[in-house]
Amino acid sequence: MILFLVEDERAGLWSPFAESRPVGELLFGDCLLRERIERGLGLPCSGYLGRPDMRGFDEPGAPAGQTPEVAPDGGALLWLSRAAPAWGPIPSGTNAGPCQWIMNGTVVGVSVPGGTRLSEAAARLCTPPEGAIPTEAVSGLLLGWPWELVEHNAAVLTGDLMGRLQEEPHGEDARTVADLAGVFGIGDGPVSLGPGSGVGPGVILDTRGGPIRLEAGVQVAGPARLVGPVHLGRGCQVFGGHLSRLSAGPVCKLRGEIDTAVLTGFVNKAHDGYLGHALTGRWVNLGALTTNSDLKNDYGPVRVELPGGTVDTGMMKVGVFLGDHVKTGIGTVLNTGSVVGAGSNVFGGGMPPKALPPYSWAGGGQVVPFRWEKFLQGARVVAARRDQPWTPGVEAILRRLWERTHGNGG
């Protein structure tokens, strides 16, 4: 049985992320959505279905290769990429014939025999279950919008970290707060440190709201306060500040105030400033004192402007959504519910528009296209500085996005 993830029509509306990466490659809890599904099913993902513009996506660690039109001889299992299972194994289904997995009354996964057209099987997802097909119930969240991912992340992260502790009670590196010289612990929640991680004197680890996990090579310098649940991916560095209810992917540099945020990876927020109720892609760089609002003055529900129209989130606290390779200049201020498209550069005085298309050069009250060659030059340099390969598939997707947004010039 081979696993494919399906990016449905709703996933395609997840701006500013869906334009440059599959939604399955966003962080949620302690891992990517794809990794969460792989972990639950016990199967590696072989590719994505449903969005031709994502073909060729070859970010390191992501599934490579083209998806076939029909299921291979051994059959295929299709799963909705935005259907996030809870911690633990997903029921394996039946060994004979098709099966469907149901989450909160909706089909989020189907298994089909070899020779089945995968596009037809994918169309059965996100629909009511068919009575004639055996079903398995699975717990989790079917995420409708990016702000729902942010809203539910803290609870999901707590479940992830507690589940991991139950399966691996001693962890990779069994140290407690008492083993860390000059570090102060508040609360009786668990703190877990991976190999090569370190916490400097003057750091406060507050676990009253949830556990704290530092992956391999994470370094936290004082003075800093981490308020759980917090998960810092491998190689992250914290230079001070107040970090709470945070999931950060690998190799992020963090400082200042960060609250209720999900940073998918390779994010530089190494200076003071506030980032709250926010979701970022990869390779985001926030200049010193960059700050966002996450609450309207009238305390009303936040509306988010997406390419398909404005959506009322129904939520009081919604921050910002920053696509891959977004950069901000020093002192940048972003409004409540701002959406900044991939590859954009935001700088200068004043508050930019709430919705910026991909590759916007926004400063001084003007928004013009960010030249492709200039963007590409900088993106390659940034990847090389973090010892990450710049892959042709990702470049092709980013180039097609530039052309769809600004034409064939450059």
C-alpha positions as CSV (number, residue, x, y, z in Angstrom):
1,M,0.0,0.0,0.0
2,I,1.4,3.4,-1.0
3,L,0.3,6.7,0.6
4,F,-0.5,9.8,-1.3
5,L,-1.7,13.1,0.2
6,V,-4.5,15.0,-1.4
7,E,-4.4,18.8,-1.7
8,D,-8.1,19.7,-2.2
9,E,-9.7,22.9,-3.4
10,R,-9.9,24.3,0.1
11,A,-6.1,23.7,0.6
12,G,-5.5,25.7,-2.5
13,L,-7.1,28.7,-0.8
14,W,-4.6,28.7,2.1
15,S,-2.8,31.9,1.0
16,P,0.0,32.9,1.3
17,F,1.3,29.4,1.7
18,A,-0.5,27.2,-0.9
19,E,1.1,29.3,-3.7
20,S,4.6,28.0,-3.0
21,R,4.3,24.7,-1.0
22,P,1.8,21.9,-0.4
23,V,-0.3,22.6,2.7
24,G,1.0,19.2,4.0
25,E,4.4,20.8,4.3
26,L,3.3,23.3,7.0
27,L,4.2,22.8,10.6
28,F,1.4,21.8,13.1
29,G,2.2,20.7,16.6
30,D,5.7,19.1,16.8
31,C,5.9,18.1,13.1
32,L,4.7,18.9,9.6
33,L,1.2,17.9,8.7
34,R,2.6,15.3,6.3
35,E,4.9,13.9,9.0
36,R,1.9,13.7,11.4
37,I,-0.1,11.6,8.9
38,E,2.9,9.4,8.1
39,R,3.5,8.8,11.8
40,G,-0.2,7.8,12.4
41,L,-0.5,5.5,9.4
42,G,3.0,4.1,9.6
43,L,3.6,4.8,5.9
44,P,5.9,7.2,4.1
45,C,4.2,9.7,1.7
46,S,5.0,9.0,-1.9
47,G,3.6,12.2,-3.4
48,Y,0.8,14.8,-3.5
49,L,-2.4,14.8,-5.6
50,G,-4.8,17.5,-6.5
51,R,-2.8,20.6,-7.3
52,P,-0.7,20.5,-10.6
53,D,1.1,23.7,-9.7
54,M,2.9,21.8,-6.9
55,R,4.3,19.1,-9.1
56,G,8.0,18.9,-8.8
57,F,8.2,20.3,-5.3
58,D,11.5,18.9,-4.0
59,E,12.3,20.6,-0.7
60,P,14.7,18.4,1.3
61,G,12.7,15.7,3.2
62,A,9.5,16.2,1.1
63,P,8.2,13.3,-1.1
64,A,9.8,13.3,-4.5
65,G,8.7,12.1,-7.9
66,Q,5.6,12.4,-10.0
67,T,2.3,10.9,-8.8
68,P,0.9,8.2,-11.2
69,E,-2.6,8.5,-12.7
70,V,-3.7,5.1,-11.3
71,A,-3.0,3.2,-8.1
72,P,-0.1,0.7,-8.3
73,D,-0.7,-3.0,-8.1
74,G,-0.5,-3.1,-4.3
75,G,-3.2,-0.4,-4.0
76,A,-3.0,3.1,-2.6
77,L,-4.1,5.0,0.5
78,L,-5.2,8.6,-0.1
79,W,-5.4,11.1,2.8
80,L,-6.5,14.7,2.9
81,S,-3.4,16.8,3.7
82,R,-5.2,19.2,6.0
83,A,-6.8,16.4,8.1
84,A,-4.5,16.2,11.1
85,P,-4.8,13.1,13.2
86,A,-4.2,13.2,17.0
87,W,-1.1,11.6,18.5
88,G,-0.9,7.8,18.1
89,P,-1.5,5.2,15.5
90,I,-4.4,5.5,13.1
91,P,-6.6,2.4,12.9
92,S,-5.2,0.3,10.0
93,G,-8.5,-0.5,8.3
94,T,-9.4,-3.8,6.6
95,N,-7.0,-6.0,4.8
96,A,-9.5,-7.0,2.1
97,G,-11.0,-4.4,-0.2
98,P,-11.4,-0.6,0.1
99,C,-11.8,1.2,3.4
100,Q,-12.6,4.8,4.4
101,W,-11.4,6.8,7.4
102,I,-13.9,9.2,9.0
103,M,-13.0,12.3,11.1
104,N,-15.9,14.2,12.6
105,G,-18.3,12.8,10.1
106,T,-16.2,13.5,7.0
107,V,-14.1,11.2,4.8
108,V,-10.5,12.1,5.2
109,G,-8.9,8.9,3.9
110,V,-9.6,6.1,1.5
111,S,-7.8,3.0,0.4
112,V,-8.3,1.7,-3.1
113,P,-7.1,-1.4,-5.1
114,G,-4.5,-1.3,-7.8
115,G,-5.7,0.2,-11.1
116,T,-8.1,2.7,-9.6
117,R,-7.9,6.2,-11.0
118,L,-6.4,8.3,-8.3
119,S,-8.3,11.4,-9.3
120,E,-11.6,9.6,-8.9
121,A,-10.6,8.3,-5.5
122,A,-9.5,11.7,-4.4
123,A,-12.9,13.1,-5.2
124,R,-14.4,10.9,-2.4
125,L,-12.5,12.9,0.2
126,C,-14.1,15.6,2.3
127,T,-17.6,14.1,1.6
128,P,-20.0,12.1,3.9
129,P,-19.1,8.5,4.2
130,E,-20.5,5.8,1.9
131,G,-22.4,3.2,3.8
132,A,-21.3,0.3,1.6
133,I,-17.6,0.8,2.3
134,P,-16.0,-0.3,5.7
135,T,-15.1,2.6,7.8
136,E,-12.6,3.5,10.6
137,A,-13.1,6.4,12.9
138,V,-10.1,8.5,13.6
139,S,-9.7,11.4,16.0
140,G,-8.1,14.7,15.0
141,L,-8.9,18.0,13.3
142,L,-9.9,18.8,9.8
143,L,-8.4,22.2,9.4
144,G,-10.5,24.6,7.3
145,W,-8.2,27.7,7.3
146,P,-4.7,28.7,8.3
147,W,-5.9,30.7,11.4
148,E,-7.5,27.5,12.6
149,L,-4.1,25.8,12.5
150,V,-2.7,28.6,14.7
151,E,-5.7,28.6,17.1
152,H,-5.5,24.8,17.7
153,N,-1.7,24.5,17.7
154,A,-1.1,24.8,21.4
155,A,-3.5,22.0,22.4
156,V,-2.2,19.8,19.6
157,L,1.4,20.5,20.6
158,T,0.7,19.6,24.2
159,G,-0.8,16.3,23.1
160,D,2.1,15.6,20.8
161,L,4.8,16.2,23.5
162,M,2.9,14.3,26.2
163,G,2.4,11.4,23.8
164,R,6.0,11.3,22.9
165,L,7.0,11.3,26.6
166,Q,4.7,8.3,27.2
167,E,6.3,6.4,24.4
168,E,9.9,7.5,25.2
169,P,9.8,8.2,29.0
170,H,13.6,8.9,29.2
171,G,13.9,10.7,25.9
172,E,17.2,11.0,24.0
173,D,18.9,13.1,26.6
174,A,17.4,12.6,30.1
175,R,18.0,16.0,31.8
176,T,15.7,18.0,34.1
177,V,15.6,21.7,35.1
178,A,17.6,20.8,38.2
179,D,20.5,19.6,36.0
180,L,20.7,23.1,34.3
181,A,22.8,25.5,36.3
182,G,21.2,28.9,36.9
183,V,17.9,27.9,35.1
184,F,14.6,28.5,36.9
185,G,11.7,26.1,36.6
186,I,8.1,27.1,37.2
187,G,5.4,24.4,37.2
188,D,5.6,20.6,37.3
189,G,5.2,20.0,33.6
190,P,7.9,18.1,31.7
191,V,10.9,19.6,30.1
192,S,12.8,17.6,27.5
193,L,16.1,18.4,25.9
194,G,17.6,16.7,22.9
195,P,21.3,15.9,22.4
196,G,23.6,18.9,22.2
197,S,21.0,21.3,23.4
198,G,21.7,23.9,26.1
199,V,20.0,26.4,28.3
200,G,22.0,29.3,29.7
201,P,21.8,30.9,33.2
202,G,18.9,33.3,33.7
203,V,16.4,31.4,31.6
204,I,12.9,30.7,33.0
205,L,11.2,27.5,31.9
206,D,7.4,27.8,32.7
207,T,5.5,24.6,32.2
208,R,2.3,25.4,33.9
209,G,0.5,25.7,30.6
210,G,2.2,22.8,28.8
211,P,5.5,20.9,28.3
212,I,8.7,22.3,26.7
213,R,10.8,20.3,24.2
214,L,14.1,21.4,22.8
215,E,15.3,19.3,19.9
216,A,19.0,18.5,19.1
217,G,21.4,21.4,19.0
218,V,18.9,24.0,20.4
219,Q,20.6,26.8,22.4
220,V,18.6,29.2,24.7
221,A,20.5,32.2,26.1
222,G,19.4,34.2,29.0
223,P,17.6,36.2,29.9
224,A,14.6,34.4,28.2
225,R,11.3,33.0,29.4
226,L,9.8,30.0,27.7
227,V,6.1,29.4,28.5
228,G,4.8,26.0,27.5
229,P,3.7,24.4,25.4
230,V,6.9,25.2,23.4
231,H,8.6,23.0,20.8
232,L,11.9,24.3,19.2
233,G,13.1,22.3,16.2
234,R,16.7,21.2,15.7
235,G,19.3,23.9,15.7
236,C,17.1,26.7,16.9
237,Q,18.7,29.6,18.8
238,V,17.0,31.8,21.3
239,F,18.7,35.1,22.1
240,G,16.3,36.3,24.8
241,G,12.7,37.4,25.2
242,H,9.4,35.9,26.0
243,L,8.3,32.8,23.9
244,S,4.9,31.2,24.6
245,R,2.6,28.7,23.0
246,L,5.1,28.3,20.1
247,S,6.0,25.7,17.5
248,A,9.2,26.5,15.6
249,G,10.7,24.3,12.9
250,P,14.4,23.8,12.4
251,V,17.1,26.4,12.5
252,C,15.1,29.4,13.6
253,K,16.7,32.4,15.3
254,L,14.4,33.9,17.9
255,R,14.2,36.9,20.2
256,G,11.6,39.3,21.5
257,E,8.0,38.5,22.2
258,I,6.4,35.6,20.4
259,D,3.0,34.3,21.4
260,T,0.7,31.7,19.9
261,A,2.7,31.2,16.7
262,V,3.8,28.5,14.3
263,L,7.1,29.1,12.4
264,T,7.5,26.4,9.8
265,G,11.3,26.6,9.7
266,F,14.5,28.6,8.9
267,V,12.9,31.8,10.2
268,N,15.0,34.7,11.4
269,K,13.3,36.7,14.2
270,A,16.5,37.6,16.0
271,H,15.5,41.0,17.3
272,D,13.0,42.6,19.6
273,G,9.4,43.1,18.4
274,Y,6.1,41.3,18.7
275,L,4.9,38.3,16.6
276,G,1.6,36.9,17.8
277,H,-1.1,34.6,16.6
278,A,1.0,34.1,13.5
279,L,1.8,31.5,10.9
280,T,4.9,31.7,8.7
281,G,6.3,29.6,5.9
282,R,10.1,29.0,5.6
283,W,12.9,31.5,5.1
284,V,11.1,34.4,6.6
285,N,13.3,37.2,7.9
286,L,11.9,39.9,10.2
287,G,13.9,43.1,10.7
288,A,14.5,44.6,14.1
289,L,11.3,45.8,15.9
290,T,9.0,44.3,13.3
291,T,5.6,44.0,15.1
292,N,2.2,42.8,14.2
293,S,-1.3,43.5,15.7
294,D,-3.5,40.5,16.5
295,L,-6.5,42.3,18.0
296,K,-8.8,45.0,16.6
297,N,-9.4,48.2,18.5
298,D,-13.1,47.3,18.7
299,Y,-12.4,43.7,19.8
300,G,-14.5,42.5,16.8
301,P,-13.9,39.4,14.6
302,V,-11.0,39.7,12.3
303,R,-11.5,39.5,8.5
304,V,-8.7,38.1,6.3
305,E,-8.4,39.1,2.7
306,L,-7.5,36.2,0.5
307,P,-7.3,36.0,-3.4
308,G,-10.7,34.3,-3.5
309,G,-12.3,37.0,-1.4
310,T,-12.5,38.3,2.2
311,V,-13.2,35.7,4.9
312,D,-14.7,36.5,8.4
313,T,-12.6,34.3,10.7
314,G,-15.2,34.7,13.5
315,M,-12.2,35.0,15.9
316,M,-11.1,38.0,18.0
317,K,-7.3,37.3,18.0
318,V,-5.8,36.7,14.5
319,G,-2.3,37.9,13.7
320,V,-0.4,37.6,10.4
321,F,0.3,35.1,7.7
322,L,3.7,35.4,6.1
323,G,4.6,33.3,3.0
324,D,7.9,31.7,2.2
325,H,10.8,34.1,1.8
326,V,9.0,37.1,3.2
327,K,11.3,39.8,4.5
328,T,10.6,42.9,6.6
329,G,12.7,46.0,7.2
330,I,13.4,47.5,10.6
331,G,10.4,48.9,12.4
332,T,7.8,47.3,10.1
333,V,4.3,47.3,11.5
334,L,1.8,44.8,10.2
335,N,-2.0,45.1,10.7
336,T,-4.4,42.5,12.2
337,G,-5.0,39.6,9.8
338,S,-2.4,40.7,7.3
339,V,-1.5,38.3,4.5
340,V,1.9,38.8,2.9
341,G,2.6,36.7,-0.3
342,A,5.7,34.6,-0.8
343,G,8.9,36.4,-1.8
344,S,7.7,39.9,-0.7
345,N,9.9,42.6,0.8
346,V,8.1,45.0,3.2
347,F,9.9,48.1,4.5
348,G,9.7,51.8,5.1
349,G,7.4,53.9,7.2
350,G,3.7,53.4,7.5
351,M,1.5,50.3,7.7
352,P,1.4,48.3,4.4
353,P,-1.8,47.0,2.9
354,K,-3.4,44.0,4.7
355,A,-3.1,41.8,1.6
356,L,0.1,41.8,-0.5
357,P,0.4,39.6,-3.5
358,P,3.5,37.4,-4.0
359,Y,6.8,39.2,-4.8
360,S,5.6,42.6,-3.6
361,W,8.2,45.3,-3.1
362,A,6.2,47.4,-0.5
363,G,7.7,50.5,0.9
364,G,7.2,54.2,1.1
365,G,3.5,53.9,0.4
366,Q,4.0,52.1,-2.9
367,V,3.7,48.5,-3.9
368,V,5.6,47.3,-7.0
369,P,6.8,43.9,-8.2
370,F,10.0,42.5,-6.7
371,R,12.2,41.7,-9.7
372,W,12.6,37.9,-10.1
373,E,16.3,37.8,-10.7
374,K,16.9,40.0,-7.6
375,F,14.7,37.8,-5.5
376,L,16.4,34.6,-6.8
377,Q,19.9,35.9,-6.1
378,G,19.0,36.7,-2.4
379,A,17.1,33.4,-1.9
380,R,20.1,31.4,-3.0
381,V,22.4,33.2,-0.7
382,V,20.1,32.7,2.3
383,A,19.8,28.9,1.7
384,A,23.6,28.6,1.3
385,R,24.2,30.5,4.6
386,R,22.1,27.7,6.3
387,D,23.9,24.9,4.4
388,Q,20.6,24.0,2.6
389,P,20.5,23.0,-1.0
390,W,18.6,25.3,-3.5
391,T,16.6,22.8,-5.4
392,P,15.4,23.1,-9.1
393,G,11.9,22.0,-8.3
394,V,11.3,24.6,-5.7
395,E,12.8,27.3,-7.9
396,A,10.5,26.2,-10.8
397,I,7.4,26.5,-8.5
398,L,8.5,30.0,-7.3
399,R,9.2,31.1,-10.9
400,R,5.8,30.0,-12.1
401,L,4.3,31.9,-9.1
402,W,6.1,35.0,-10.2
403,E,4.9,34.7,-13.7
404,R,1.2,34.1,-12.7
405,T,1.4,37.1,-10.5
406,H,3.4,39.6,-12.5
407,G,3.6,38.2,-16.1
408,N,6.6,36.8,-18.0
409,G,9.0,39.7,-17.3
410,G,11.6,39.6,-14.6
